[in-house]
């Protein structure tokens, strides 16, 4: 692999370690003659794929409404004013909470806020599929539209770094999946070409953006939660 030098873009430590082992085990092969690309990395969306809830916003709104004793609609209306900017690190947490408190007319203790933003129900069937079929065979990662604050809590709560080599939130890179930039950042980070990466998301538009960036893509229906169908679609691309 290309040596990392001062001033150059290098993979993250966990990704770099994985890639070195990948070479040693022979998973990445140099072919003579006609070049045939193979999938070397699989990235997953978090909310709606690795979890049972369609989006992070739904989870946060529901948890806040429950703990504060107000309607989901009121919380959603208030939170929506800040969610996008917060998710791409354009505003700070303090600004979001102060705005929410003013909008709802009540104080939101940090304990309740942390509970709400870290509330998630893992899709255990997908985690089992990943462990059984893909762990150790491919570089694994997560790309999620989420604030850095929230995703840091989720990484710690669910020990995501034990399974995934690369974890990227829109808050980390200050851009989201409504364009191709976040996917281009991934290719630079892990030093792979886009067509060597498979991306799975429950939002068809995000899958389209990944494909536009050169990734292979699969749309996962978060309402159906059909794990057998997902495995079949993944296997089609991996073969």
C-alpha positions, 0 to 999 in steps of 0.5 A: 500500500501507499506509504503515508507521509506528512501532509498526505491523506491516510486511512484512520488507524483502525482502517489502516490496520484492517487493510494491512491484515487484508493484504496479508490474508490475501483478500485483496489480490492483484490481477494481471490483464483485465482489471476486475474490481471486487467489493472490499468494504461494506458501509451501512446507514445507522438509523433504519438499517442497523436500527429498527427505527426509520430515522434518528429524528423520530427516535429523538422526538418520541423520547423527548415527548415521552420524558417531557410530557408533551406531544410528539408534534410539538417536539417535532415542530421545535426540533425540526428548526435545528436538526439539520444544522446540528447534524452537520455541525453548523450550530452547537449543542447549547444553541439547540437546547436553548432553542428547544427550551424556549420553543417548548417553554420548559427546561430540558435537563441534560440527562433527558437530552442524552437519553433521547438522542442515544435512544435506539433499538438495534436491528439484532438480525442485521448485526448477526448477519454481519457477524456471521457473513462479513466480519473479518472478510470486508472492511466494515463501516457506518455512514450516518446523518447524525450530529457528532454529539449523538453519534459519539454517545451511540458509539459508546453505548453500543460499542460500535467500534468493536465491529466497524472499522470506520464510523462517520457521521455528518457531524464529523465531516460537516456534510450529509447524504443529500449530496455525494461529498460525504461518500467522496470523503469515505473513499479518500479516508479508506484509500479505496476506489468507489466501485470497491465499496458497497453502501446500504441505506433505507433512504433511496435518495441516499443510495442514489447519491452513493451510486452517483459517487461510484459506490455499489448501492442497495436500498433496504426497506426499513418497514419490511425488515426482510433480512433474507432479501437483504442478504440475497441482494448483498450476495449478488453484488459480492459474487 
